[in-house]
Amino acid sequence: MTKVDETIRSVLKTQGRLAVDPETLGEKDDLYMSGLSSHSSVNVMLSLENEFDVEFPVEMLTKATFQSISSVRAALEKLGVQDSA
């Protein structure tokens, strides 16, 4: 697992209020089906912005951006976050 993935899962654990442990989720599992609410997704976004020193532009503030761990990672990569093992 990469540092970016670890950070995403850590943020989901503390801010996502999921019904399951994020460590048990697959990359493409639907976070909303796992209990992520609109309110929690905002908290996740803010925490990710702090962790990676980025800002999600308005056009990325969609349900699809926060649909899965892989979609969050893809959004972060578009913002210039480099993945490392």
N, C-alpha and C positions, 0 to 999 in steps of 0.2 A: 504494500500500500504506500502511496506517495504522501509527502507532507501536506500537499493540497487536499488530498482525500481525507487524511487524518483531521485536518482543520475543519473541513466541511462537516464531517461526522461529529466532531466535538461541538461545533456551533449548533448543529441540529439537536444534539443531546441536551445542551443547556438552554437553547432558545426555541426549539421547534415544538415542544410539548407533544411529541409523538406518542402514540399508543404502544409503540415497540421501541426497542433499543436500536438506534441507528446502525450499530455495529452488525446487526443481523440482516440489514437490508442489502439487496443487490444494487448495483449501479443504476439500473433502469427501473427499479421499483417506484411506484407512484407514491410520492411523499404525501400528497393530499389524501390518498386512500389509507395511508398509515397514520393519519390524524393531524397533519399540518393544516392549520387554519389560515385565513387571510391575515389575521392579526399576527399570528406567529411567523408567517413568512416575512412580514415587515421587520420583526425583531431579528430574524435570521439574516436578512439583507443588511441591516445596520451593523450587526456583529461581523459579518463577512467584510464589509467596507472597512471596519476598524482593524480587523486582523490582517488584511492584505493592502491596506492604505490605497484603496480604490474607491470610485464612486460609480454606482450603477446609473447609467443615463436613463432618462424617462422611457425611451423606446424598449429598454430591457425590463421594465417593471411590469412584467406579464406573468400570468400563472404558469406559462410554459417554461419560463426561465427557472422557476423553482419547483418544477414537476418531479425531478429526480436528481440524484447525486450527479449523474453524468451531465444533465443539462445545466446544473449549477457550475460544474467544472468547466464546461464549454463556455459559459458566460464569462467566468473569471479569466479564461485563456484569451477571450476576445478583448478583455480589459488589460491584457499584458502580464497576467500572473503566470510565472514560470513554474512548471511542475518539476519536482525532483523526487528521487527515490530515497 
